[in-house]
Amino acid sequence: MNPIQTTSSTESTLATQHGNLVQEETVEAWSHLVRRSYPNLATPIARALAQRAAQGPYGLALQSIAQGMAQFDQATLGDMTGSELQMLSALLMNLREEVQQLLAQVNAQWHPE
């Protein structure tokens, strides 16, 4: 067997395993989030919901939002410059407005009048 093919195959297997681990961590975190929002939702249903969302056409966008928010913690804020903090503040205020609009649209989908 060609050593280059073996290395490539091993790297591909490792990348797949890493992707599966990341996917599993995402599903686990999202299951907890959805149960926090809907406490009466059974755990298996919350897990299935999270899996379907992660694998759907908007899964990458949802993951990007979650990953972006996860990057900011108290330590990160302490390391940011004034310009970065002002930009983050502006982005968060804009995000809040967009979130309110999206939540209204989502609620309208769930509860049409």
C-alpha positions as CSV (number, residue, x, y, z in Angstrom):
1,M,0.0,0.0,0.0
2,N,1.2,3.5,-0.8
3,P,2.3,5.4,2.4
4,I,0.7,8.6,1.0
5,Q,-2.6,6.9,0.7
6,T,-2.4,5.4,4.2
7,T,-1.6,8.8,5.7
8,S,-4.4,10.4,3.7
9,S,-6.8,7.6,4.8
10,T,-5.7,8.0,8.5
11,E,-6.2,11.8,8.3
12,S,-9.6,11.4,6.7
13,T,-10.6,8.9,9.5
14,L,-9.4,11.3,12.2
15,A,-11.2,14.2,10.6
16,T,-14.4,12.2,10.5
17,Q,-14.0,11.2,14.1
18,H,-13.4,14.8,15.1
19,G,-16.4,15.9,13.1
20,N,-18.5,13.3,14.8
21,L,-17.3,14.4,18.3
22,V,-18.0,18.0,17.5
23,Q,-21.5,17.1,16.2
24,E,-22.2,15.0,19.4
25,E,-21.1,17.9,21.6
26,T,-23.3,20.3,19.7
27,V,-26.3,18.0,20.0
28,E,-25.7,17.6,23.7
29,A,-25.4,21.3,24.3
30,W,-28.4,22.1,22.1
31,S,-30.5,19.4,23.9
32,H,-29.8,21.2,27.2
33,L,-30.7,24.6,25.6
34,V,-34.0,23.4,24.2
35,R,-34.9,21.7,27.5
36,R,-34.2,25.0,29.3
37,S,-36.5,26.8,27.0
38,Y,-39.1,24.0,27.0
39,P,-38.7,22.3,30.4
40,N,-41.6,19.8,29.8
41,L,-40.0,18.5,26.7
42,A,-38.8,14.9,27.1
43,T,-35.0,14.4,26.9
44,P,-35.2,12.0,23.9
45,I,-37.4,14.5,22.0
46,A,-35.0,17.3,22.8
47,R,-32.1,15.3,21.6
48,A,-33.9,14.4,18.3
49,L,-34.8,18.0,17.8
50,A,-31.2,19.1,18.3
51,Q,-29.9,16.4,16.0
52,R,-32.3,17.3,13.3
53,A,-31.5,21.0,13.6
54,A,-27.8,20.4,13.5
55,Q,-28.1,18.3,10.4
56,G,-30.6,20.5,8.6
57,P,-29.9,23.1,5.9
58,Y,-29.4,25.8,8.6
59,G,-27.3,23.7,10.9
60,L,-24.1,25.4,10.1
61,A,-25.6,28.8,10.6
62,L,-27.0,27.8,14.0
63,Q,-23.6,26.3,14.9
64,S,-21.8,29.5,13.9
65,I,-24.1,31.5,16.2
66,A,-23.5,29.2,19.1
67,Q,-19.7,29.1,18.5
68,G,-19.5,32.8,18.2
69,M,-21.3,33.4,21.4
70,A,-19.2,30.8,23.2
71,Q,-16.0,32.7,22.5
72,F,-16.9,35.6,24.7
73,D,-16.5,35.1,28.5
74,Q,-15.3,37.4,31.3
75,A,-11.6,36.7,30.5
76,T,-12.1,37.5,26.9
77,L,-13.7,40.8,27.6
78,G,-10.9,41.8,29.9
79,D,-8.4,41.2,27.0
80,M,-10.3,43.3,24.5
81,T,-9.3,46.8,23.4
82,G,-11.7,49.7,23.7
83,S,-12.4,49.5,20.0
84,E,-13.2,45.8,20.2
85,L,-15.5,46.4,23.2
86,Q,-17.4,49.2,21.4
87,M,-17.7,47.0,18.3
88,L,-19.0,44.1,20.3
89,S,-21.5,46.4,22.1
90,A,-22.8,47.7,18.7
91,L,-23.0,44.1,17.3
92,L,-24.8,42.8,20.4
93,M,-27.3,45.7,20.3
94,N,-27.9,45.0,16.6
95,L,-28.2,41.3,17.4
96,R,-30.8,42.0,20.1
97,E,-32.9,43.9,17.6
98,E,-32.6,41.1,15.0
99,V,-33.3,38.5,17.6
100,Q,-36.5,40.2,18.7
101,Q,-37.7,40.4,15.1
102,L,-36.8,36.7,14.5
103,L,-38.5,35.6,17.7
104,A,-41.6,37.4,16.6
105,Q,-41.5,35.7,13.2
106,V,-40.8,32.3,14.9
107,N,-43.7,32.8,17.3
108,A,-46.0,33.7,14.4
109,Q,-45.0,30.4,12.7
110,W,-45.9,28.4,15.8
111,H,-49.0,30.4,16.7
112,P,-50.6,31.7,13.5
113,E,-53.6,33.9,14.1
